[in-house]
Amino acid sequence: MPPLLAFGAKHPAAKQALSAWCDEVRRANWRQPTDITAQFAAASILKNRRVVFNVKGNQYRIVAAVAYRTGFVYVKFIGSHTQYDAIDAETIEMA
């Protein structure tokens, strides 16, 4: 099961917010980091093409790597704010 669906199944309170985030990302056409922050003002741009998204009023965080040329977005981490505080967002990889 893809990580966002698995997380939504395990945390039903996050399911609708994750679905909305996915819909916005699917429609996005990001060519550079400023395109992301124009759409998601609270997003944090990191090195290595990584971005931290706040979801559901900052209750959850998604760390994603963005391939600007192809438009692919790779989820590297999803978790609560507390779980996010325990990881290195610049190097984390999905298990």
Backbone torsions as a table, in degrees:
resi	resn	phi	psi	omega
1	MET	NA	134.4	177.6
2	PRO	-57.6	148.9	-172.6
3	PRO	-59.0	-38.6	-179.1
4	LEU	-68.4	-39.0	177.2
5	LEU	-66.5	-42.0	179.4
6	ALA	-62.9	-42.6	179.6
7	PHE	-65.1	-42.9	178.6
8	GLY	-63.0	-36.1	178.0
9	ALA	-68.5	-36.4	-179.0
10	LYS	-79.6	-27.9	-178.0
11	HIS	-127.5	79.5	-175.5
12	PRO	-55.6	-28.6	179.7
13	ALA	-65.6	-21.2	-179.0
14	ALA	-93.5	-12.8	-170.0
15	LYS	-57.5	-48.4	-177.7
16	GLN	-66.1	-42.7	179.5
17	ALA	-64.4	-39.5	177.5
18	LEU	-65.6	-40.0	177.8
19	SER	-62.4	-42.9	178.5
20	ALA	-64.4	-41.9	178.3
21	TRP	-61.3	-45.8	179.4
22	CYS	-60.3	-43.2	178.8
23	ASP	-60.1	-44.3	179.7
24	GLU	-65.5	-41.1	-179.7
25	VAL	-66.2	-40.1	178.6
26	ARG	-59.9	-37.9	-178.5
27	ARG	-82.4	-13.0	-174.8
28	ALA	-71.2	154.2	175.1
29	ASN	-134.0	69.8	-174.8
30	TRP	-81.6	126.1	177.8
31	ARG	-111.9	-13.8	179.5
32	GLN	-159.0	162.9	-177.0
33	PRO	-56.0	-35.4	-179.2
34	THR	-65.0	-24.4	174.9
35	ASP	-65.0	-36.4	179.8
36	ILE	-69.3	-47.8	-177.8
37	THR	-70.2	-20.9	173.6
38	ALA	-69.7	-32.7	179.8
39	GLN	-89.2	-39.6	-179.0
40	PHE	-122.7	88.8	-174.1
41	ALA	-58.9	-30.2	-177.5
42	ALA	-88.2	-0.3	179.2
43	ALA	-67.3	144.9	177.6
44	SER	-110.5	124.6	179.4
45	ILE	-89.5	126.4	178.7
46	LEU	-112.4	177.4	174.9
47	LYS	-76.0	173.6	-179.3
48	ASN	62.0	32.3	178.1
49	ARG	60.2	23.7	-179.9
50	ARG	-92.5	147.3	179.6
51	VAL	-137.3	139.5	174.9
52	VAL	-106.7	122.8	178.5
53	PHE	-107.6	135.5	173.7
54	ASN	-91.8	130.5	-176.5
55	VAL	-124.0	140.8	177.6
56	LYS	55.6	60.3	177.0
57	GLY	63.0	32.8	178.4
58	ASN	71.1	17.0	174.9
59	GLN	-74.2	-29.6	-178.3
60	TYR	-129.3	156.3	178.1
61	ARG	-130.5	141.8	173.1
62	ILE	-118.5	129.4	171.1
63	VAL	-106.3	125.1	-178.7
64	ALA	-132.4	150.2	171.0
65	ALA	-102.1	133.2	-176.8
66	VAL	-111.3	125.7	174.0
67	ALA	-97.8	96.1	-171.8
68	TYR	-63.0	-36.5	-178.4
69	ARG	-66.5	-40.5	-177.0
70	THR	-95.8	-19.7	-178.2
71	GLY	85.3	8.4	179.3
72	PHE	-81.0	144.4	176.7
73	VAL	-124.5	119.9	-176.9
74	TYR	-106.2	116.9	178.5
75	VAL	-76.0	123.9	-179.2
76	LYS	-103.6	-23.5	-178.4
77	PHE	-161.6	143.5	167.0
78	ILE	-142.5	134.3	-179.8
79	GLY	-176.1	-178.4	178.6
80	SER	-72.1	167.6	177.6
81	HIS	-58.7	-41.1	179.2
82	THR	-64.2	-43.6	178.0
83	GLN	-63.6	-39.2	178.2
84	TYR	-60.3	-39.8	-179.2
85	ASP	-62.0	-18.8	-177.1
86	ALA	-94.8	1.1	-176.9
87	ILE	-116.2	168.1	170.7
88	ASP	-102.7	104.5	-174.5
89	ALA	-63.7	-21.0	-178.5
90	GLU	-82.4	-13.7	-177.4
91	THR	-128.8	-11.1	-175.7
92	ILE	-58.6	141.8	174.3
93	GLU	-131.4	145.2	177.1
94	MET	-63.8	138.7	179.7
95	ALA	-79.2	NA	NA
